[in-house]
């Protein structure tokens, strides 16, 4: 099993949800995140004062899937999240050793 994770711009969430559902995803976890990448910080002026913003708002999208589904799902997320501008985000795939469905106690790939 795999964990597909992406940190992307928040306004792309609806497009990502549609794309992963089309890719066969039945469950998705979304959390708010803040961070910075290679673009670093930026300065904005508010009421005549300069403010430096080190972190930008992002969302973290996570999905556990089978090994076979991982590339399809990450391609769907990346395709839906891409704006071709700085700060589009990052996505990665991690191995998942074990899964237990809390309600039923079911274990393994069937629990996803």
N, C-alpha and C positions, 0 to 999 in steps of 0.2 A: 504494500500500500504506500501511497505518497500523500504528502501535504503540499498543496499548491498555495503559495502565499504571494500577494502582490500589495505594494504600497503605492497608491495612485491618487490623482486629483479627485476630490469629493464629488464634483459635478458630473463625473463620468459613471457614477454608481448605477444609474438606471440602465445605461447602455451595457454595462458589464453584466448586470443581472439578466438581461435579455439574451446576451451572447452565451453565458454559461448554461442557462436553461436549454438553449438550442443545442448545446454540446452534451446534454444529458445529465447535468448536475441537478440533484434533488435537494441539496442542502448547502448553505453558504453562511459563513460567519463574517460579520462586518464590525470593525471597531474604529473609533476615531484615533488618529495618530498625529503627531507633530514631529517634524524633523527637518534636516537639511542635507543636501547632497553636494555634488561638485559645484553647483552654482553658488554656494555659500549664502551669505546674508545680503539683504538689500535695505536701502534707506528710503523712507517715505516722509513727506512733510505733512504735518497735521497742525493746524492753527499756528502756523509760523515756526513750529519747532520740528527739528529733524529727529526721527526715531529709527533706530536700527532694528530690523527684524531678523533674528538668527534662525527662527523656525517657521516653517510654513505648515498650514493645515493639510492633512492627508487623510485617507482612509486605508485601513488594512483589511484586505479581503482574503479569506482562508477557506479552503475546501479540501477535505480528505477524499481520496478517490483510489481506484485501482491503478496499478502500474501502467496498464494499457491506456487509460483515460488521461493521464497526466499531461502529455504533450498537447493533446487536443484542447484541454481546458486552459492550459497556460497560453496557447495561441489565441483562444477566444478572448481571454482577459486582456492580453497585450493588444490585440487588434481593436477591442472596444475602448481601451483606455488611451490609445495613442492620439496625441494632438500635434505631434511633430514640433513641439516647443520644449524649451528647457524646463525641467521639473516634472516631466510626464510620470516618473516613478521608476520602480524596479520590481521584478518578479523572480521567484525562485521555486525550486522543487526540493523537498526534503523527504528522506525515507521515514516511514512510520513503522515502528516495530510492533505495536500492539494496540488494538482498539476494543473498548468495552462499551456497549450501549447501556446507559445508566438505568433506564426503565426496565429492560428485559434481562439484563445480564449477559446478553448475546455477545460473543467474542469473535474477532476476526473480520474478514472483509464483509461478511453479511451484516455486520453491525453498522456499517456506514450508511 
